[in-house]
Amino acid sequence: MKFLQLLLLSLIGLAPAEQPPAVYLIGDSTMADKPTEENPERGWGQLFPKFFQAGVTIRNYAVNGRSTKSFINEHRWDTVVSQLKSGDWVLIQFGHNDSKVKDSTRYAAPRGDYKTNLERFVKEARAKGANPILITPVARRKFTNGKLEDTHGDYPAAVREVAKALNVPMIDLQQSSSAALSEAGEQGSVKFFKTTPAGHYKTLPKGVTDDTHFNTYGATKMAALVADAINKQNIPLENWLLQSDFTGKYAYELPVVYEPHFRRDTFSILQYGAKADGITLNSKSINDAITDCSSKGGGVVYVPNGLWLTGPIVLKSNVNLHLAANAVLQFTTDYDQYPLVKSTYEGLVAMRCQPPVSALDQENIAVTGKGILDGGGDAWRAVKKGKMTESQWKDLIKKGGVLNKDSTTWYPTQKHFAGTTVKDPGVITGDGKAADFEAYKDFLRPNMVSLTSCKNVLLEGVTFQNSPAWCIHPLLCENITLRNVYAKNPWYAQNGDGLDLESCSYAQILDCTFDVGDDGICIKSGRDEQGRKRGKPTENVVVNNCTVYHAHGGFVIGSEMSGGANNIYVSNSTFMGTDIGLRFKTTRGRGGVVENIYVSNINMREIPGEAILFDMYYAAKDPIPLAGENRSGPKIEHVPVTEATPVFRNFYIENVVCHGAKSAVFIRGLPEMPISNINMSNMTIKAKEGISCMEAKGIHFKDVYVVTSSGKEPVTKRNATDITFSDSKYKDTKQKSSVEHAL
């Protein structure tokens, strides 16, 4: 009867799906689950479930201090065996404690009891119909003269011998973890481990040095190595690995970003004389608190509820600047508080006014809390008349300032206006002394948050608003996290970008909101020859669950991308009324290679320009012309390919819905360097116009539905080759029949 039922279900296409397996982990402390409160230690098995599909049961029986011998003698293996069912999996990793010769309860010789015990695990698991996987012991962090030592002796070899003899899948975690630690280096690999200074955790008041046990970051990296081996060896458990939001990419393949942790010590700015009266300038008090905190090993510099007027703040290593709810750091509009300093602007070395918040060559820094940092940007920015209503314009003029000759742009001061008459204002050539730029100092407005060559950065919870120029600008930083940050600027704020991530590696932008005057989330890597000489791409970046309201582009790469960009993952984000949705821009002279860009699950609404744009003729103008502004297209000519020729290739964009745009997709490469290998799938876009491909090759559309209303051809091409459409269609609502057609 049961056979007939299954046959019937199969015939009608309702055969039951394969049940998710149970996965058992047995091993020592490097694999075991650990308490999460007041404890930095994690086993890789504790993070392993995040890389598997829902429904897969992972039962971690690994225990601190156990060897194969003690695990058996304490009847822990009996407990596991009693639960095993056919189809289950058992991951086996011991060795750290088997080598303890002086401990008779744990010691198991590598080619004696250790091998015998591993064989027992394998045979008894198989007897229950389960599938064993042997794993070599994970590496310890022990460097000698800069080279990682192998501390496991014959134990990894013994695992390999058992695996070969019994034909068992084997994951060589000793080898892969050693490679990961060696790549990070003697100092860089510290961040994988439990090692923590004093004062961070109640359970470790004196701190700890531990080069065996992992923290969350290290445990995640090790778990990813195990998942990677399962996939690459085609072990059938791979069928249950969790796919990421990006087709063909597993969750374990996405970048892992280290997040800093801070001492519990708290330094209130009140202790340093700060006053929340909106009048007292608190720069010295706040900076003294930061300096004192950093010099004493770090901790939290606390900004209580209140309005705190301040000049520039300089962050220092191991300091978390924490703003309480209803705390406002209001940066003064007194230009004299912002001296000229050597910096960068739009990818070039330049003299600029000191940023309101800055850090240089610092490590483990944060700005967190629920407060607001206001950059006083209205006092710095020029404003175009075309971006304001008549009454707003009149009110602005009443403030004073200077108008240009045709009264179309307002400048806050005469010094600011003077900067508009200078070629490449602020750009440093030769020695470049501050005095050389004093005549137009006000024009050299700073980025609000400027973090340069810093490691392990956390910005969380706070609002950054009203920036003089770019709002948040990490440059040459490593391991940076933005979580639940709100970047807010007036929509008319020129150069009022939300985030410009420049030449950074390993970054995650999570659950953030942007409502700004220029690009929302922007990837950069230097400009022209300087950027190419720096040679540092922005790479290994995750953007997830972000919302962008007003902005020139929702997610943007360029135009200063001369160092390149790669391995960027953008998902589950919404663009509401941004001028362009996905915006990829460059121009001749930049150079740089932008590749391996993954975008998935994007919603857009009421986009005035292009839903998706690739343009290699960027002209440094607002994407949407102002009223009365006339623009002509670029002159198309073929020039030789040089190091200054930019490259866009290998983009994967899927699962996009856009309700309202000027055009669906616009692709314009260079005659000498077509945009290539752009893959778009599962998209529905309602726009006035359809798809345009110029100077492009290898552009592939799959499951794309475009609804237009212009009456024009849905697809236009110029010098475009290998443009394919599969399972794609369009409908033009201007046509009377409004019938769907294949693209």
Sequence and secondary structure as in RCSB ss.txt:
>XXXX:A:sequence
MKFLQLLLLSLIGLAPAEQPPAVYLIGDSTMADKPTEENPERGWGQLFPKFFQAGVTIRNYAVNGRSTKSFINEH
RWDTVVSQLKSGDWVLIQFGHNDSKVKDSTRYAAPRGDYKTNLERFVKEARAKGANPILITPVARRKFTNGKLED
THGDYPAAVREVAKALNVPMIDLQQSSSAALSEAGEQGSVKFFKTTPAGHYKTLPKGVTDDTHFNTYGATKMAAL
VADAINKQNIPLENWLLQSDFTGKYAYELPVVYEPHFRRDTFSILQYGAKADGITLNSKSINDAITDCSSKGGGV
VYVPNGLWLTGPIVLKSNVNLHLAANAVLQFTTDYDQYPLVKSTYEGLVAMRCQPPVSALDQENIAVTGKGILDG
GGDAWRAVKKGKMTESQWKDLIKKGGVLNKDSTTWYPTQKHFAGTTVKDPGVITGDGKAADFEAYKDFLRPNMVS
LTSCKNVLLEGVTFQNSPAWCIHPLLCENITLRNVYAKNPWYAQNGDGLDLESCSYAQILDCTFDVGDDGICIKS
GRDEQGRKRGKPTENVVVNNCTVYHAHGGFVIGSEMSGGANNIYVSNSTFMGTDIGLRFKTTRGRGGVVENIYVS
NINMREIPGEAILFDMYYAAKDPIPLAGENRSGPKIEHVPVTEATPVFRNFYIENVVCHGAKSAVFIRGLPEMPI
SNINMSNMTIKAKEGISCMEAKGIHFKDVYVVTSSGKEPVTKRNATDITFSDSKYKDTKQKSSVEHAL
>XXXX:A:secstr
 HHHHHHHHHHTT        EEEEEE TTTS    TT   B HHHHGGGGB TT EEEE   TT  HHHHHHTT
HHHHHHTT  TT EEEEE  TTTT TT TTT   TTTHHHHHHHHHHHHHHHTT EEEEE       EETTEE  
  TTHHHHHHHHHHHHT  EE HHHHHHHHHHHHHHHHGGGGBS B TTSBTTBTT B  SSSB HHHHHHHHHH
HHHHHHHTT GGGGGB B SSTT BGGGS         S EEEGGGGT   SSSS  HHHHHHHHHHHHHTT EE
EEE SEEEEE  EE  TTEEEEE TTEEEEE   GGGS EEEEEETTEEEEEE  SEEEES EEEEEEES EEE 
 GGGT  EEGGGS HHHHHHHHHT  EE TTS EEESSHHHHHHTTSSSTTB  TT  GGGGGGGGGGS   SEE
EES EEEEEES EEES SS SEEEES EEEEEES EEE  TT TT  SEEEES EEEEEES EEE SS SEEEE 
B HHHHHHH   EEEEEEES EE SSSEEEEE SSBTT EEEEEEEEEEEES SEEEEEE  TT   EEEEEEEE
EEEEEEEEEEEEEEES   SS SS  TT              TT  EEEEEEEEEEEEEEEEEEEEEE BTTB E
EEEEEEEEEEE SEEEEEEEEEEEEEEEEEEEE S S SEEEEEEEEEEEES EEEETTSSS   EE 
